[in-house]
Amino acid sequence: SHAIYEDVEDIMPKINETKTIYRNDKERQKAIRNLEKLMQQAVKDLDFLVAARYRDEIERIRKEK
């Protein structure tokens, strides 16, 4: 099970390292919708660490306004 955490850690930092600046509300809302879908799929897959990181990224985008 340790390898699973390493794999997640290899993948997930990319979400937080990519500090995309959205040009407008439409782009921001589209990104949030996409991240929400990914977060919901992660929950279905029982990948709660991954889901939490998507949630954190969604919150970061919402605060950009």
Secondary structure, 3 states (H helix, E strand, C coil): CHHHHHHHHHHCHHHHHCCCCCCCHHHHHHHHHHHHHHHHHHHHCCCHHHHHHHHHHHHHHHHCC
